[in-house]
Amino acid sequence: MSHKIDHSLHWTEHYVEHGFAVVEKAVEPQWIELAMREVARLLNTDLPPHAWSVDTISVLRNHILRLHFDAQHMSVLPGAFDQPGVRAVFDTMFGARNKQSDDRVFRLFVTTFNADAKPRPVAHLDFVSCPIPVLGSGFVFQLSLVDSEANGGNMLVYPGTHKRVLKALIENPELRYPRDLQPLLDVEPYEFVARAGDMLLVHHLVGHSSSFNRAAHHAPRVVIHGQAARDEWLTEIDAAMPGLSPWERSLAVAGSYRDARNEKQIMLDYWQQRKAA
């Protein structure tokens, strides 16, 4: 049984409590239509989405396509960041207008039906065998460009695990995933079965995974998977301070924390080393 959205909570409270939230109809159908035209162009197909497969689209590999933002070839998809509904979500999460970085960091994910799909993957964190920022600089979002189906290759989120991970890291910031933190992610997941235009928000320390597409009617998953980053890294959180934004409150659920390590520099140094390796 998949975890269900608690509709008694406003989406901001749901994000704080469970580490994720869904905002319905974050973008208008007119923009979705333009975005899907660009997706079809990138896939070099004029077939309808239900006909997309490894047999009909040559760029698909193992039923999954992940395209990084490429300004030379993408003119519509980057506009997701500027849609009024999406901007309103960012402003609400960060507590003020124009708190978000101007960077466009995203990938296009297309996941098509796979009759030989494997069982559901295990939950993971994105920080594998490396330093983990306790506070970080923002959150992940997915914007669905189609109506997806259950078991349709959708993102799975493991509710409340951000609280467990935050508590563990506050007590010992040197912990690593998966060595120290994998057991904390063992809960029943939520599957992001979306309508076109729905937006999923995901805490940077909540467990998540992607399922394989075994949809009954072979509908593909097509999402923009992006990073909503603040223009400045957070360096301290006081759980008792009034007026915290929803994003800040989601970082204070395990208590107050002061970054004495300079997390931003640690992460920048780590990624520089990875690129140089």
Beta strands, then each sheet from edge to edge (+ up, - down):
strand 1: 20-23
strand 2: 64-68
strand 3: 106-111
strand 4: 138-144
strand 5: 155-158
strand 6: 190-191
strand 7: 199-202
strand 8: 207-210
strand 9: 221-229
strand 10: 236-237
strand 11: 257-258
sheet 1: 1+ 7- 4+ 9- 3+ 2-
sheet 2: 6+ 5- 8+
sheet 3: 10+ 11-
end
